[in-house]
């Protein structure tokens, strides 16, 4: 059975993490450090948002 989380952390490294929006498939890059932070859509080499296909999202919902 899948959980009902809208956002799922799929990678973490050195103060950065990638979060997947399970409804749209869009991946977001989040930075957290000290008293600062930021969020932006993760972009591919053409400047377009990285989108996880709907049929692959299920593997992150365990």
Secondary structure, 3 states (H helix, E strand, C coil): CCCCCCEEEEEEECCEEEEEECCCCEEEEEEEECCEEEEEECECCCCCECECCHHHHHHHCC
